[in-house]
Amino acid sequence: MGLELIVEFGKVFLGFILYGRKSILRKFPKYVIYLSRIVCFLKNK
């Protein structure tokens, strides 16, 4: 569980850094979906 979770969060944080704040606001719904998937992933473990 631990390593997979770190990889998933790493992708999210890298995305934030790479896209920058302005485009994050445009892509924000994707991040909400992505984070909710991680939360579901956590609950299932």
ABEGO torsion letter per residue (X at the ends): XAAAAAAAAAAAAAAAAAAEAAAAAAAAAAAAAAAAAAAAAAAAX
